[in-house]
Amino acid sequence: MRTPRKVAVVAHQRKTLGGGLDELRRLVTDEGVDDLLWYEVPKSKKAPKQVRKAVKEKPDLLIVWGGDGMVQRTLDALAGAKGGSRIPVGIIPAGTANLLATNLGIPGDVAGAVQTAFHGRRHRLDLGVLNGEHFAVMAGIGFDGAMIHDADGELKDRMGKMAYVWTGLRHLDDAAPKAKIKVDGTDWFSDEATCVLVGNVSMITGGITAFDDAKPDDGWLDVGVATARGATQWARTMGRMAVGRSEESPFVHMTRARRIDVKLQEPLTYELDGGSRDKVKKIRVEVAPAAVKVCVPRQRSDS
């Protein structure tokens, strides 16, 4: 594999890791890059515009610095841009949870992540598409969406991962509206639900495996519906997820699908890869197979 000569960096200014963006710049330059395109944004919402500008320059590699929200908006922009799906993406996990990087085995330090970006394997990943917007990790509505919504912003910046614990505790007794769910056009679930999760990877916050069989390159999305109410039932559910298979919990229903349609009795907040979105009563989620190319660590069989 030849060394990328033109590299674009899209970086979240407020995210920190190791020696920061100065270290990133030095390490990228050390790789012998001829043309370095550098874009910084104050928040992840500003990333798509810069990504589209970068795509027009046809870089050999696009590096994204930030958390899951920053990565999600970058991949969404790439998947929707002409020629974007051909550009490999290197992830520098400078966020709070960094779930995509963790699931892919990308190192948590700047040097290791840069090494993976330049010399790792270019691997095609599926994306989920919820109401037209791509995500790489998972989407959730109900308990999960409310927890993410409350943790977003200053609280997450101040408390890190503990922000999710704090806000999660506040929503243990939330109402469970009636949900009707179809998978691939077939009626699958109709009952009260506290949370609906659609996953592209297996591991969620805290290192818990929510979707035991999920793989981001198999052309499927995994679906989980939780009916747990209150601290006791949620504790049993999370305990089962931590030590066994999620589907073994009496408060969890699971399946796999390529398209999921959810209709709720009342509007609820939803989230994509840790980023909060507005309340809705309907969501449609579909898989976009092999939608983007991401740099992952090489395996022994690759050498």
Number of C-alpha atoms within 10 A of each C-alpha: 8 7 12 18 14 17 22 24 24 24 26 25 16 15 19 16 17 13 11 15 18 10 14 22 13 10 15 20 14 9 15 12 13 10 13 15 14 14 17 18 17 12 15 23 14 15 25 22 13 19 24 17 15 21 22 12 12 16 21 18 23 27 26 26 26 26 25 27 26 30 32 26 25 27 27 24 22 27 22 16 16 12 12 25 20 19 19 23 28 28 29 28 28 25 22 21 21 24 25 25 23 15 16 15 14 24 19 17 14 22 17 13 25 22 19 23 27 24 19 20 19 21 16 19 19 25 30 30 19 21 11 13 17 29 29 27 28 26 26 24 30 26 27 23 27 24 26 26 20 19 25 16 11 11 16 16 15 10 14 15 17 15 20 23 15 15 20 19 12 13 19 19 15 13 14 20 17 15 21 18 22 17 20 14 12 11 11 15 17 14 12 18 24 23 23 25 22 26 28 28 25 21 20 20 15 13 13 17 21 25 26 16 12 20 19 23 17 13 18 22 29 23 25 19 24 22 18 24 18 13 13 10 16 17 14 15 21 17 14 19 20 15 10 14 14 23 19 13 18 14 18 18 17 18 14 18 18 18 20 23 19 18 17 22 13 13 15 19 20 28 25 26 26 30 21 23 16 11 16 14 15 17 16 16 23 22 22 19 18 17 23 23 22 25 27 25 20 15 9 6 5 8 6
